[in-house]
Amino acid sequence: MLKELDGKVDAIGLGGIDLYLYAGGRRYEIKDAKKLKEAVKKTPIADGSGLKNTLEKEVVHYLVDDAGLSLKGKKVLMVSAVDRFGMAEALDAAGCEMVFGDLIFGLDIPIAIRSLSTFNLIASITLPFVVRMRFEKLYPTGEKQEEKPDPKYTKYYEEADIIAGDYLFIRKYMPQSMEGKWILTNTITGSDIEDMKSRGVKLLITTTPELQGRSFGTNVMEATMVAILGKPVDEIRSDDYLNLLEKLKFRPRIIELN
């Protein structure tokens, strides 16, 4: 399909897989995603990482400076920082008490990482090997996305005030009771919202705004922006995204569920 669309559309948003994972100022290319990227020769291809490292960092600033939400001292379970390094860095800088769940949610290893420096060290050692693994081993794909949550890591949710990151990862081990929790994520459907409400989630924040009843993935939004900007992806800088986001009056969605 990618080969068929190449050169016929303005931009391609690659969903369900990342092209790259990030940590400590370095970018690591995922082997399975590289095959998909190499199938496209003409059309710019976006996986959402450009927006994750700009928009999602700005969203954290917006929550404090514009929405008046207090983040300092909040306990945050960041389900995967390699997938959303901009958000992770911004939450850490805002004074949150961080738990990085990359080993738990990505590799099913029950070890919580509790500092950004430790996370960067572990990521620098493990990511060169992780990106060579089959992507389906790292992230829920296909029918696995519909499986009921397995609440075997409930304690990490219970310790947190805010659960942040990719929603499929958040949902993967989500316990039945999420009483009083905040969720910071995106790619949310109406049924997801009803499920969170039934579990007692207090506040839902999506980094992308509501469009026709749902918040779309950053890959869709980034591909749209790439098409508007009309520049090769490698030539687009953070300021290009931020200026366009300002023109579009792009704001996060904040919903009080309970």
Residue pairs with C-beta under 8 A, 6 or more apart in sequence:
2 12
2 36
2 39
2 40
3 39
3 40
5 12
5 43
6 12
6 39
6 40
6 41
6 42
6 43
7 41
7 42
7 43
8 43
9 43
10 43
10 44
10 226
10 227
11 43
11 44
11 45
11 46
11 223
11 224
11 226
11 227
12 40
12 43
12 44
12 45
12 46
12 223
13 46
13 47
13 48
13 217
13 219
13 220
13 221
13 222
13 223
13 224
14 33
14 36
14 37
14 45
14 46
14 47
14 219
15 48
15 217
15 219
15 220
16 139
16 141
17 30
17 32
17 33
17 36
17 47
17 135
17 139
17 141
18 30
18 33
18 47
18 48
18 49
18 83
19 29
19 30
19 33
19 34
19 37
19 45
19 47
19 49
20 27
20 28
20 29
20 30
20 33
20 47
20 49
21 27
21 28
21 30
21 82
21 83
21 127
21 130
21 131
22 28
22 49
22 53
22 82
22 85
23 81
23 82
23 85
23 119
23 120
23 123
23 124
23 127
24 120
24 123
24 124
26 124
26 127
28 82
28 127
28 128
28 130
28 131
29 131
30 131
30 135
31 131
31 132
31 133
32 134
32 135
33 47
33 135
37 45
44 223
44 226
44 227
44 232
44 233
45 223
45 233
46 219
46 222
46 223
46 226
46 233
47 219
47 222
48 217
48 218
48 219
48 220
48 221
48 222
49 218
49 222
50 222
50 233
50 236
50 241
51 218
51 221
51 222
51 225
51 241
52 83
52 84
52 85
52 86
52 87
52 218
53 85
53 86
53 238
54 86
54 238
54 241
54 242
54 245
55 86
55 207
55 208
55 218
55 221
55 241
55 245
55 250
56 84
56 86
56 87
56 90
56 207
56 218
57 86
57 87
57 89
57 90
58 242
58 245
59 87
59 90
59 184
59 205
59 207
59 252
60 71
60 87
60 90
60 91
60 94
61 90
62 251
62 252
63 69
63 71
63 205
63 252
63 254
64 70
64 71
64 94
67 254
71 91
71 94
71 95
71 96
71 162
72 94
72 95
72 96
73 95
73 96
73 97
74 96
74 97
74 161
74 162
74 182
75 96
75 97
75 99
75 159
75 160
75 161
75 162
76 91
76 96
76 97
76 98
76 99
76 160
76 161
76 162
76 163
76 164
77 99
77 101
77 156
77 157
77 159
77 160
77 162
77 163
77 164
78 84
78 87
78 88
78 91
78 98
78 99
78 100
78 101
78 164
78 165
79 101
79 102
79 104
79 105
79 163
79 164
79 165
79 166
79 169
79 170
79 172
80 101
80 102
80 105
80 106
80 165
80 166
80 169
81 88
81 100
81 102
81 119
81 123
81 165
82 102
82 106
82 123
82 127
83 165
83 166
83 169
84 164
84 165
84 166
87 164
87 165
87 184
87 207
88 98
88 100
88 116
88 119
88 164
89 116
91 98
91 162
91 164
92 98
92 116
96 162
98 114
98 115
98 116
99 112
99 113
99 114
99 156
99 159
99 160
100 112
100 113
100 114
100 116
100 119
101 112
101 113
101 156
101 165
101 169
102 113
102 119
102 122
102 123
103 109
103 110
103 111
103 112
103 113
103 122
104 110
104 111
104 112
104 153
104 156
104 173
105 169
105 172
105 173
106 130
106 138
106 139
106 169
107 130
107 138
110 153
112 156
113 119
113 122
130 138
135 141
136 142
136 144
139 168
139 169
140 147
140 168
140 169
140 172
145 168
149 171
149 172
149 173
149 174
149 175
150 172
150 173
151 173
151 174
151 175
151 176
152 173
153 173
154 173
154 175
156 173
157 163
157 173
157 174
157 175
157 178
157 181
158 175
160 181
161 180
161 181
161 182
162 181
162 182
162 183
162 184
163 170
163 178
163 181
163 182
163 183
163 184
164 183
164 184
164 185
165 184
165 185
166 185
166 187
167 183
167 185
167 186
167 187
167 188
167 192
168 187
170 183
170 185
171 192
174 199
175 199
176 199
177 199
177 200
178 196
178 199
178 200
178 201
179 199
179 200
179 202
179 258
180 200
180 202
180 258
181 200
181 201
181 202
182 201
182 202
182 203
182 204
182 205
183 196
183 201
183 203
183 204
183 205
184 205
184 207
185 204
185 205
185 206
185 207
186 206
186 207
186 208
186 215
186 216
186 217
186 218
187 215
187 216
187 217
187 218
188 204
188 206
188 214
188 215
189 213
189 214
190 213
190 214
193 204
193 255
193 257
196 204
196 257
197 257
197 258
200 258
201 257
201 258
202 256
202 257
202 258
203 254
203 255
203 256
203 257
204 253
204 254
204 255
204 257
205 252
205 253
205 254
205 255
206 215
206 252
206 253
207 215
207 218
207 252
208 215
208 216
208 217
208 218
208 221
208 250
208 252
208 253
209 215
209 250
209 251
209 252
209 253
210 253
215 253
222 241
225 241
225 244
226 233
226 236
228 244
229 236
229 240
229 244
231 240
